Amino acid sequence: MKPFRIVIVGCGGMSHTWVEYALQQNDVEIVALVDLFPETAARLATTYGLDVPIHTDLRVAIQATGANLVFDVTIPESHFAVTTAALEHGCAVLGEKPMGVSMEQAHAMNAQAKDCGRSYAIMQNRRYQKQIRAARELIHSGQIGTPGGAFADFFIGAHFGGFRDAMDHPLILDMAIHTFDQARFLLRSDPVSVYCHEWNPVGSWYKGNAAAICLFEMSDGSVFSYRGSWCAEGAQTAWEANWRVTGSLGTVVWDGADGLYAEVVSPGQPAAFQLHTSRIEPAMSWNGREGHHGCLDEMFAALREGRPAETDSADNVKSVTMVFAAIESAASQSKVAII
């Protein structure tokens, strides 16, 4: 019997990445598939040659197989039910973002994981890129001085179809969690308040608000500004957003892809209206895998080493709280404190 016996819950398109990863691991065994639609699970099993039972009830699947780990690859509305059931039945959970669909759910899930003493880690694949790792090192190297502001632009025209088109807050709830988490990662700082305005632009194919502007005050005294739209046709940014982080001695600029550099004040200059700067091209020293596989590498390393993952719920709840505080701020048209 292998150390990690996995039930995969949610057998749609996103599950393929998780299955492929599991099949690469020598100490992992997929023991069951769970989906509300058995035919969907059957197609996944056929695709990967999985000879495992198919269930519609996670609790039954865990009890029948002796599983100790659950991959939650369901839609956001199901994360709370799946995660709490898995933890209750003795399983650790690795799940897709966001943790839940309310602050109350996210805090309850984190509290349950802590009380059970089991791991609950969330997929934040956009932390796992050599460029964002290099940007973070550069920001905190001292070369740009003390960081004072981070600015992210996200403009993508994404025609998904399916559940996202029907969500009330598709941009903030389903996508901005990535950018908000990136901001915490880059600044090494947590949010203390937010003011947000969201709307649904003319021409949007989403039912809910697909655009937003958010202003977060951070615990280190810096400010994080977010501008985004998920129905922006033309001149699109990277999915990782377009970033600028300003400090007391310079600025880091990252286009969300390969373009990463800093401009810093050259030392020893006399006082002037504008000071001369020099350009720094950072080294890409991080050699981990990128994207989903990089995040899953960290999740499994944490399980094997008996420590919290970098994206453990105790950390990720701070990112997901940014999401729900922003939604609350937009609804109330007022600044919201983040506790």
N, C-alpha and C positions, 0 to 999 in steps of 0.2 A: 504494500500500500504506500503510495507516494505521500510526502508531507502535506501537499496542498491539493485538496479535493474540492473542485470548483463546480458550483451550479451557476450557469449563465442565465440571467433573467432579462428578457427582452432580446428577441432574435431577429430584429430588423437590420437595416443596412449598417448601422454603426457597430453592431456586434462582431462583424467580420474582423475588424482590427484587433479586438480583444481575443477572439478565438485564435487568430493567427499567432498572436503573441504567446498565448498559453501553450500552443502546440510546439513552440520553440524551446520550452523550459523542461529540463530533465526531471525536475522535482514536482511537476504539476500534472494533474490528471483532471480532465473534464468529466464529471460523473453524471450530469443531468442538464437538460435544457428546459426552461420555463417560459411560456408565452401564453397570453390569453387566446391566441389563435394557433392551435397545434400544427396546422399546415405550414405556418411560418417557421416554426421550430424544425419541422421535418425537412423543409428546404435547406435550412442551415446545416442540419446533420448530414444531408446528402452531399452538399457542397464540400464538406471537409471530411467525409467518411467517418462520422462520429456514430459509433454504435452505443448509444446511451439512451436511457429512458427520457420520455418527454412528458412534462406535467403542465398543468395550468395553475397549480397552487404551490407556491414556494415552500411553505411549511411541510407539505407532503413530500416534496422533493428532498428536502434536507433530512427528514426522518428516514426516508427510504434508502438514502445513499450514504449517510454518515458524513456528509459534506462539512467542511470547516471554513470555507471561503465562498463568498458570493460576489460575482461580477454583476453590478446593477447597471444595465445598459437600456433602461426603460426611458419613457418620456418624463419630463420634470414632475408632472402631477403624480407620478407613481413612486418617486424616490422615497418619500417618507414611509409609505406602507412597506415597501420592499426592504429598506434599511432597518427599520425597527423590528420587522419580523425576523430578519436574518440575525441581528444581534441577539434578540430574545431566544433564538434557537441555537446559540453557541457559535455563530459564524462571524469571522471578520468580514468586512465589506470594502471593496474597491468599486467606486461608482463614478458615473458621469456627473458633470456639473449640470445645474446648480444643486446644492444640497436639498433644497425643498422649494416650495412655492410661497413661503412666508418666513418672516423672521422667527416666529414662534416655532415653526417646524424645524428650522435650522438649529436653533438653540436646543430644542428638545432632542434632536438626533445626536448632537455633540455631547449633551449631558448623558444620554443613554450609553453611548460608546465609552465614556469615561467611567460610568458606574459599573458597566459590565467588564471593564478592563480589556476590551477588544479594540482592534484597529478599525477605524473607518477613515479612509483616505479618498480624496476626490481628484478626478482628472483635471489637471490644469496644464495641458500640453504646451501652452505658449510660454511657459517658464523654461522649456527645454529646447533652447536654441543657442548656438555658440554666440550669436550676435547679442542677444539680451544678456547673456552671462558676461560678455566682454563689456557691454554698456554699464552694467551694474558695478563691475570692478573699476571702470574708469570714473564713474560718478563718485565713488567713495575712495578714490586713490589720493585725494587731496589736491589734484591738479586743477579742478574747477572750483576749489574752495568749498564753502558750505552750500549744499543744495538748498535752493529757496523756492523753486517751482518746477512742476512737471506738467507738460502740455501734450495731450494725445488727440489726434484726429483720426476718426474711423469713418470712411465713406465707401460703402459697398452696395451694389444693386444685386441682391440675392433672391432669385426666384426658386424658392424651395418647393412650394406647394406643401400640402400636409399640415401638421399641427401648428407649425410656426405661423402660418398665414392667419390662423384663427386666434392666436394669443392676444391678450389685452396689452401686453408690454413686450413685444417680441425682441426689440433691440436690447433694452435694459436687462430683461430677465434671462434671455437665452444667449446673448452675445456679449454684452458689456461686462459681465462677470469676468471674462478673460482679461479685458483691458484694465478693469479695476484691480484685479489680482496682480497684473503686471506692474501697475503703479506702486502697490505695496512692496512688491519684490524689488523694484528699481530703487525706491526711496529708502527701503528698510524702515518704513514708518507706517503707522496705522491711522485710519480716519477718526476724526472727532466730531465732524459735522458736515452737512451737505445742503446745498441749494440746487434744485433741479427743475428744469422746464422741459417737458416732453410734448410732442405733437405728432400728428400723422400728415405728412406733406401731401399736397395735390399730386395725383398720379400714383400714390402708393397702392400696392396690391395687398397690403396687410389690413386685417380688420382693426388691429390695435395700433398704438403709437409706435411708429418705426423710426423716429428721430428724437434726439435729446441733447441738451446741453447741461452739464453738471459741474459744480464747483465744490470741491472737497477741501476742508481744512484738515491738515494732518498733525499727528502728535508731535512731530519735530518742529512745528512752526511753519512748515512749507505749505504750499497750496498745489492741489492737483486739479487741472482743468481738462474736462472731457467734452468733445464735440463729436457727435456720431449720427449716421443715418444708414439704415439697411435698405433704403430704396433710392440710393443715389446712383443714377446712371451716368457713366462717363467719368474720366479722370479719377479712377478709383484708387484708394490707398491699398496698402498691404493688409491682409487679414490681421496681422500683428499690430496694426495702426502705425501712424507716423508720429514720431516722438521728438520732443525738445525738452531737455532738462537744464535749467539755468542755475548757476552757482555764483558765489561772490567773486570768483576769479575767471569764470569762463562758462562755456555751454557745451553740452553733449547733444548731438543731433543723430537720430537713427530713423531711417525711412521704413523700418519694419522688415527690410530684406537685407541686402548685403551692404548698403550704404550706412556706415557708422564712422563718425569722427568727432573730435572735440576741437574747439578753438579756445585758447586760453591766453590771458594777458601775459605778454612778455615781461620778464622781471627787469627792474632797474630803470624804468621809464620816468621822466619828469612828468609833472601834472600836465594834463592836456584835455581838450574837449572830448576826444575819443582816443583811447589807448590802442596801441598796436597789439595784435594778437598773433599767435603762431598756431599752426594746425597739428593735431596729434592723430595718428592712425593707430588704433589699439591693436595689440596682438590678440589673436583668437586662440586662447590657451585651453579652453574647455574642450574635452575630448569625449564627452558622453554622447549617447545617441540622442536624436532629436525627436520632437513631437510626442505622439502617444507612447511610442516605445521607450523614449527617454523617461517619461513620467512613470510608466509601468516598471521600468528598471529600478527606479528609486522606491516605488511602493513595495516591490518584492524584496529589495535589499533591506528595507526597514522591517518587514515581516521576518526575514531570516535572522536579522541581528537583534530582534526584540526591542526596537525603538520606534518612536513616532516618525512617520514619513514627513517629508518636507511639506506635503499638501494634506497632512492630517487634519481631521475636522476641527481640532482645537485652533489651528491656524486658519483654515479656509473659512470658518464661520465669520471671520473678520472681513473677508472679501465679499461673501454673500450678503452680509449685513449692509454693505455699501449699496448693493442692488436694491434691497427692500427699503432702506432709508431714502434712496433717491426716488423710488416710486411714491413713498409717503410724502416726500417734499413736493413732488409734482402735483399730487392730489390736493394738498393743503395750500400750495403756493406760498410756502414759508420754509425757512431754514429749519433743518431737523438735526438734533443732537444724536450722535451715534455712541451708544454705551457698550 
